Amino acid sequence: MSLSLNPTSHSKVTDAIMPYLRDPRLVRELAYIKGKWVHGSRDMAVFNPATGDVIGHCTRLQPQQVNEAIAAAANAFPAWRDLLADERAALLMRWHDLILEHKEDLADARGEVDYGASFVRWFAEEGRRAYGDTIPSHIPNAQLATIREPIGVAALITPWNFPHAMITRKAAAALAIGCTLLIKPASETPFSALALAELAERAGFPPGVVNVLTGKGADICTLLCQSDQVQALSFTGSTRVGKQLLEQAAGTVKKCSMELGGNAPFIVLPDMDIHAAARAAVAAKFQTAGQDCLAANRILVPRGGYEAFLDAFAGEMAHIKVGNGFEEGVTMGPLISNRAVAKAREIVDDAQALGARLIAGNQQTAPGANFFMPTLLADVTPQMKVFREENFCPVAGVQAYDHVDELIPLANDTEYGLAAYVYGHDIRHIWQLLRGLEFGMISVNSVKMTGHGIPFGGIKQSGLGREGSRHGFDEYSQLKYYCLGNLS
């Protein structure tokens, strides 16, 4: 959904949304601060990228209001921290149940709501097990140990491509350990965050524990980064913006976790069935129209099966139905904006200019201005943007290789290190790749790799820290060591 600023007075959500809702109260156009719905200085229109229709507005907070939200979260922290873990868990489970109860209204995609809710349940349960450690003492008559404590106020800056789950994956961990929250959703998709705040209020979260800030992202994020009342900053988005936030947060030495860009290789080993590999590669590339940090960007295929793979990939790709997600049978929707479409065209033009073959991808059949048809490029080289950049669009680039020994340096030839896919059966080659690939997550013979129990995150310029799993608490907590001496 694309964004525009609108100086008109606050308006009600248009009829574009209401016919689909069972509970219209879930649609909120105001920010949520200290348990109250707050209007800012002006409204910003939110668009349906498939049709261009305005589906509602969100409010633009003023700096003073952002600072009031920071103060509210800071004031709510001591009481929230001091609750028993079981008490926080009970509130999280009520939130979880309400999310699933209202799944149809919340759904940008039904699967995403289930996925997002799974993190709330996981951390509700895991919060009871945020253990410290006892340490064998080297000091006579002393007991040594660590305890894990919540870090304080956590600012969560989330993207538009998974507007529900990217909030719950962060928020559930932070809330379960005892932090209070300042959530800044993407301005393209604010309604998921605001609906989650409405459900959190119904679940009984005290005022100030959960706050949702809407408005101009750069202005709000600067205030969050500069505030010494905000102790943790978690961001999901581009590497470029992540670097800017790290610089801004350095002045207050915040604990920063960053889930940044990806440029995932999809490696087909010589013993892999070509048709099975093509089916998997199509799913790994196009299941979110390529607008996913885990999307397969660079597909590496043995030369002996190269042309057969291209044929099989194009055949699988032909089954994708592009259109408005509300239409029956549609399997791939629009890109987020016309800027994303222009970027996709730029990537294809660059590849063709440098010698790539366009196997499939007729843009004349695109059903609207924000749509880009699935595209297959062959004979990709490392000089091309489709190889070097996280393209975030439905453009697949395929390259042939001659020997398995080429794969590790070729796949690692990127500043990114989030995820990689490996398809094959020879355990020697698989193990060689598992150890040699410089990526935080590697999936072998499976497109699906994420979930509440896994540590999601990358290395190199793909980020800092992990989300999900017991390691998800690390970003919102700190270890306190104590030495308990015996004075008698």
LUMRO-274401 format. One record per residue (C-alpha): x negated, y negated, z. Coordinates in steps of 0.1 Angstrom, whole numbers, plus 5000, padded with zeros to 4 digits. Each point is the difference from the previous one (the first is absolute). Example, Ala and Ser with C-alpha at 12.3 -4.5 7.8 and 13.67 -1.06 7.14 Angstrom:
<recs>
487750455078;498649664993;
</recs>
This chain:
<recs>
500050005000;498649674990;500049685021;501149644995;500349715024;503549855002;500649675019;503750065003;501850085032;500250365014;502350224979;501650335005;498850314982;501550044966;502450264988;497050184985;499450185033;503350005019;501850274980;497450255008;499949945038;501950185027;498849765027;499649654986;498649885034;496750174990;499449734974;498349715017;498749694983;498549845031;496850065019;500150195033;498249845030;500450085037;503250194993;501649724980;500749944963;498249684991;500349784969;496949824986;499549704978;501350134967;501250324983;498150224976;501850204974;499550384997;500550164966;500950354988;497150064975;502150244979;502649734992;498549675010;503149935022;499649825033;501050255027;499649775030;497749755017;497550015029;499149705021;496749825000;498749955035;498249695010;496650025018;501549905033;502550294997;497150254993;498249885030;503250045021;500250364988;496450065009;500749875035;503150215003;498150324992;497249905024;502549935028;501850334993;496850215001;499450045038;503550155007;499950224968;496550125009;501150095035;502950224989;499550375004;499050184968;503250205003;502149685001;498349864969;500550344984;503750005007;500449664983;498050124970;502250314997;503249795001;498449784972;499250324981;503550135003;501549674988;497749994970;501250344989;503649925008;499849704976;497850174974;502349924971;500149635008;496249985006;499050194970;497949844973;499350374995;501550275023;496850195003;498249695012;502549965029;499450365011;496349954997;500149675020;502250155027;497550295004;497449765013;502349865026;500850355014;496350114998;498749705020;503050015025;498850355008;496349944998;500149695022;500450245030;496750154991;497849694997;497450165022;496749875013;497050225009;498150105031;496249974998;497650225019;498349765023;496349925000;500649785031;500150165034;503449995017;501749834971;502950094977;499749894964;502949984975;501649804972;503649904996;501749884968;501849675003;502149794975;498049724984;502849745002;501949824973;499650164965;500749824967;501250244973;499749874964;501850244976;500450044962;502950014977;499550344984;501150205031;501949745020;501450235026;497350265007;497149775000;501749825029;500950315020;496650164996;498449705016;502849895024;500750345015;496350055010;499749655015;503350025019;499450355014;496649905014;501449685015;499449714976;502549744990;500449914963;500049724975;501150154967;499449804968;501650194971;499449924963;502149724988;501150214970;501650255024;500949855033;503450175006;498650345011;498049835028;503049805011;502350305000;497550195021;500049705025;503850025001;499850375009;497349945025;502249755017;502950265001;497650265013;499349775030;496549874995;499549695023;499949664984;496549914988;498850354996;500950024963;499849684979;500449964962;498549694983;501049904965;498749724979;496949914980;497550285006;496849814999;501249745026;501350265024;497050234997;497649715007;501849925032;500050375010;496350034993;499149695018;502050065032;498150135030;503350145013;500050264972;497650275008;500550244971;500649954963;501250284977;500349944963;501050204970;499449854966;497349904975;496350015008;499749634990;502549895025;498750245027;496649834997;501549665005;501950115031;496850165015;498249674995;502949805016;500250255029;496349995008;500349685020;502050185027;498350344996;503250194995;500350374997;500850034962;501350304982;500249984962;501750244975;498849854968;499850094963;499350334984;498750134967;500850375003;498350264977;502050304990;497550284993;500950304979;497550285005;499150244971;501950305014;503349805005;503050084979;500349694977;503849994999;500350025038;497449735004;501849774975;503350045020;498249915032;498249714985;503249854986;501550025035;496949855017;499949714975;503749914994;502050105031;500149635011;499649854965;496349995009;500649735027;498350215027;496649995015;499950384997;500950014963;497650194978;498249744980;497150194984;500750354986;496950214994;500650314978;497550274987;499349944963;501050354991;503649935011;500149634992;502349984970;502350275014;500249805033;500949684980;502750184982;501450155032;499849675018;501849814973;502750284999;500649975037;500049624999;502750014974;502550135026;499749685021;503149794998;499349635005;502749775012;501949845029;499850235031;503749975005;500750184967;500550374999;497050204989;497449725002;496750135013;497849694996;501049645007;498649664992;496749845010;500249745028;499849704978;499249874965;496449935013;499650375005;501250074965;497549754986;497350175020;501050344986;499949864964;496549855007;498750345012;501350184969;498749734976;496650015017;499750384997;501150004963;497549724992;497250215015;501050324981;502750185020;502750184981;503649925008;501750345001;503449895013;501749695013;502449814977;500749675018;502749914974;502350245018;499649845035;503549935014;499249665015;497449735005;498550155032;499850354985;496950174986;500350334983;497850295012;496749984980;497350264993;496549894989;497350244989;496349974996;499749765030;496549895010;498749845032;499749664982;503849974998;502349835025;502250315001;497050195015;498649725022;503049845015;503050115021;502549944973;503250045020;502050074969;501250304980;496950034978;498050325001;496450024988;498550334991;496350084995;498250324990;497050155018;497650274989;498750145033;501250025036;496849825012;501249684983;503149985021;498749875034;498049704986;502849924975;502850025026;497949805026;499249724975;502449765016;500049765030;503250175012;500250315021;503650085010;501250324984;499050274975;501750304984;498350324991;501750284980;498350344995;499350335017;496250065002;499349945037;496449924993;501049714978;502849895023;497650005030;497449814981;502649734992;501449995035;496649925014;498749784972;503049784992;499949665018;503749975008;501850005034;502750254988;499650294975;502950214989;499350344984;502750154978;502849785014;501449664990;501549955035;497449925026;501549755024;502150045032;500349905036;497450255012;497249904977;497449725004;500849784971;497249774989;496949944978;496449925000;497849754981;502249704989;503250205004;500349915037;499350035037;501650235024;502750274997;503850005002;502250305011;498850295021;498549965035;497449784984;502749744993;499849895036;496449894996;501049684981;502349885028;498150115032;496749975017;498150235023;499349885035;497250185019;499950015038;497550125025;501750085033;497350015027;500350155035;499349735027;500250245030;
</recs>
